[in-house]
Amino acid sequence: MINKESPHKITVHDVAKKAGVSTATVSRVINNSDTVNNDLRIRVQTAINELGYRPNRAAYHLRSGKVKRVGVLFADIRNPFFTSVLAGIENYLHQADYALILGNSDENQKIERMQLQAFLDEGVAGIILSSVVNSSEQYQQVIEAGIPILAIDRVPDNLKVDSISINNIKAAKEATEHLINLGHKDIGFIGGPERISTAKLRKLGYLEALEKIPNSKPTIELGDFAQAGGYQATINLLSAHKDISALLVANNLMTLGALEAIHEKKILIPDQIALVGFDDMPWATSLQPPLTVVSQPTYDMGKIAARLLLDRIHNPDSPIQQVTLETHLVVRESCGGLNRDPFQ
């Protein structure tokens, strides 16, 4: 644990002073040397625990010439979005002679804390993080331990670290405006949990676009960024709002759930409802009709994220970099083409 009461970062010298031993003895205890007697080992370990000292294993790996490692923690590794991002990260790290340790928080705050602790224990040089929550408090222990974090895709509020994401507001706004330009007035939105930054921002983009339609009323159901949540949210929305003629879904897995719900209700796409999703997955063109999507540059996002993190590791005092990548709308048959005036 980090010692919250200490005005400075605890060092090996602090441990040595408290235990009444040399710094060399402390180092031998940390490295599990068998040359330290049991009494000294207990004294040193007690001092470590009381002070909250955490050995800088990343620095040790660098000094010793051992493999340098980066932790990558994703919110849901089952999501094809993250696997594509991972490919970009892995490519760049391997070229830079860094190994990758992968973790999956499964959209669970407790698991995320556990994974972050494991990364600290493993002595990673830095962490690429897709966060589960939108608060910076969850990540203070890592920052106080001196391990750089790169926020990818999701950027928690007030977390002052390097980041890379898309312009979520613009992406959702442009997708909604496309449906408006096709003549739709009653456009529904299937969003994600608002504790997640991307979900909150995509909802804002949808709302901004609806301002173009006089007297429009937002129609929103929130899911959980998983297929089951997308299914249930779509069932709820379509059951309560039978006049909906178009639907924007805020991530790829929820889009699959939305498709399941639409087919279950025997609603025809795009004749009875137009559909736009997020992320251009390989299966998008195999659907009938092929799916209109907001395409994100996932592989490039991964490569740039890895570059930014390594830059931070080697230049810890450089200015914070916040990179925003552009998306583009890939128009296919699922959104149809009503071509009527939305203001008639």
C-alpha positions, -999 to 999 in steps of 0.1 A, spaced: 0 0 0 10 36 -5 16 55 28 -10 83 25 4 102 56 39 104 42 49 138 27 74 121 3 77 89 -16 90 61 7 125 49 -3 148 20 5 167 44 27 136 51 48 131 13 53 168 8 62 166 36 88 134 23 104 147 -13 105 182 -3 117 200 -20 89 219 -11 58 203 -4 24 222 -34 11 204 -56 36 170 -42 26 178 -49 -11 188 -85 -2 155 -90 16 135 -75 -13 153 -98 -37 148 -129 -15 185 -135 -9 193 -165 13 222 -146 29 199 -127 54 191 -143 87 155 -146 97 155 -120 125 168 -93 101 144 -104 74 114 -100 98 126 -65 109 130 -53 73 97 -68 62 79 -52 92 94 -18 83 83 -23 47 48 -30 58 45 -2 83 59 24 59 39 11 29 71 8 8 68 -6 -27 100 -17 -44 104 -2 -79 107 -35 -97 105 -17 -131 138 2 -123 153 -31 -111 144 -48 -144 160 -19 -163 192 -20 -142 195 -57 -144 189 -59 -182 158 -81 -177 128 -79 -200 109 -46 -198 72 -50 -193 40 -30 -199 7 -38 -184 -24 -35 -206 -58 -36 -188 -89 -37 -209 -125 -33 -197 -138 -63 -217 -113 -84 -237 -142 -103 -253 -151 -71 -272 -135 -72 -307 -128 -35 -304 -102 -42 -277 -87 -71 -295 -80 -49 -325 -65 -22 -303 -44 -49 -286 -29 -59 -320 -16 -23 -325 -2 -21 -290 15 -54 -292 31 -46 -326 47 -14 -313 58 -28 -279 75 -58 -295 94 -36 -319 106 -16 -289 116 -48 -270 89 -45 -244 68 -75 -233 31 -71 -227 11 -83 -197 -26 -84 -204 -54 -80 -179 -92 -80 -182 -113 -61 -157 -146 -75 -172 -163 -41 -165 -158 -48 -128 -143 -22 -105 -131 -47 -79 -114 -68 -106 -98 -37 -120 -83 -28 -86 -69 -63 -83 -54 -62 -118 -38 -28 -112 -23 -42 -79 -9 -72 -98 7 -49 -123 24 -30 -95 36 -62 -80 50 -74 -113 70 -42 -117 56 -30 -150 72 1 -165 38 16 -174 1 8 -178 -22 12 -208 -57 14 -193 -93 13 -205 -110 23 -173 -141 8 -158 -151 40 -139 -151 77 -148 -134 88 -116 -97 94 -111 -97 81 -75 -95 45 -86 -61 51 -101 -43 73 -76 -23 44 -61 -7 37 -94 1 73 -100 16 78 -65 37 47 -70 53 65 -99 40 42 -127 28 61 -158 -7 54 -170 -19 59 -206 -57 62 -208 -71 46 -239 -106 50 -254 -121 59 -220 -106 89 -202 -118 93 -166 -126 128 -153 -97 147 -137 -71 120 -145 -41 140 -155 -23 114 -177 -16 109 -214 -46 97 -233 -59 86 -267 -95 85 -277 -119 94 -305 -141 125 -306 -171 106 -292 -195 136 -293 -187 144 -329 -189 107 -340 -224 102 -324 -236 136 -336 -226 129 -372 -243 94 -372 -275 109 -358 -274 138 -383 -271 112 -411 -303 96 -400 -320 131 -397 -308 139 -433 -325 107 -445 -358 120 -432 -360 104 -397 -376 124 -369 -381 97 -343 -346 85 -336 -339 62 -306 -305 58 -289 -292 28 -271 -264 40 -248 -239 26 -223 -234 31 -186 -229 67 -178 -201 59 -154 -180 53 -186 -168 84 -204 -174 71 -239 -210 63 -231 -216 97 -216 -200 116 -245 -218 96 -272 -251 103 -256 -242 140 -257 -235 138 -294 -269 122 -300 -286 149 -280 -268 177 -298 -279 164 -332 -315 162 -322 -315 199 -316 -318 203 -354 -353 188 -353 -380 212 -340 -399 198 -309 -379 166 -309 -379 144 -278 -349 122 -271 -357 85 -268 -330 68 -248 -324 34 -232 -291 26 -215 -275 -8 -217 -243 -22 -203 -220 -23 -234 -227 -60 -237 -249 -80 -261 -275 -89 -235 -278 -53 -223 -282 -41 -259 -310 -66 -264 -329 -57 -233 -325 -19 -239 -338 -23 -274 -368 -44 -263 -376 -18 -237 -373 11 -262 -392 -5 -290 -420 -16 -267 -425 18 -252 -420 39 -284 -436 22 -314 -431 53 -335 -393 50 -336 -381 48 -372 -343 48 -366 -319 36 -340 -283 45 -331 -265 20 -309 -234 32 -290 -212 1 -292 -206 -31 -313 -218 -57 -288 -250 -38 -280 -256 -36 -317 -257 -74 -319 -282 -73 -290 -303 -47 -308 -303 -68 -340 -315 -98 -319 -343 -77 -305 -354 -62 -338 -355 -96 -355 -374 -111 -326 -400 -84 -330 -401 -91 -368 -393 -55 -376 -377 -51 -411 -343 -33 -415 -342 -7 -431 -378 -7 -443 -394 -3 -408 -364 8 -388 -330 22 -398 -300 10 -378 -265 25 -372 -239 10 -349 -204 17 -336 -172 0 -348 -167 -16 -382 -164 -52 -372 -156 -80 -398 -191 -93 -396 -207 -59 -404 -207 -66 -441 -220 -101 -437 -253 -90 -421 -285 -87 -441 -286 -59 -448 -250 -48 -443 -246 -26 -412 -239 12 -413 -213 20 -386 -191 46 -370 -157 32 -379 -129 38 -353 -91 35 -362 -86 8 -336 -52 -6 -347 -37 29 -351 -52 38 -317 -32 9 -302 1 17 -318 -1 54 -309 -11 45 -273 20 23 -270 42 51 -284 28 76 -260 34 54 -230 70 46 -240 76 83 -245 63 89 -210 85 61 -195 116 76 -211 106 113 -206 86 114 -173 86 152 -171 74 159 -206 40 177 -211 9 156 -210 -3 145 -245 -40 141 -252 -46 126 -287 -80 126 -303 -85 105 -335 -111 110 -361 -138 85 -370 -158 81 -402 -193 69 -410 -194 39 -432 -228 40 -449 -243 7 -459 -278 -6 -464 -290 -9 -428 -298 29 -425 -318 29 -458 -325 61 -476 -359 77 -470 -349 110 -486 -378 130 -472 -376 165 -456 -373 160 -418 -390 193 -411 -422 187 -430 
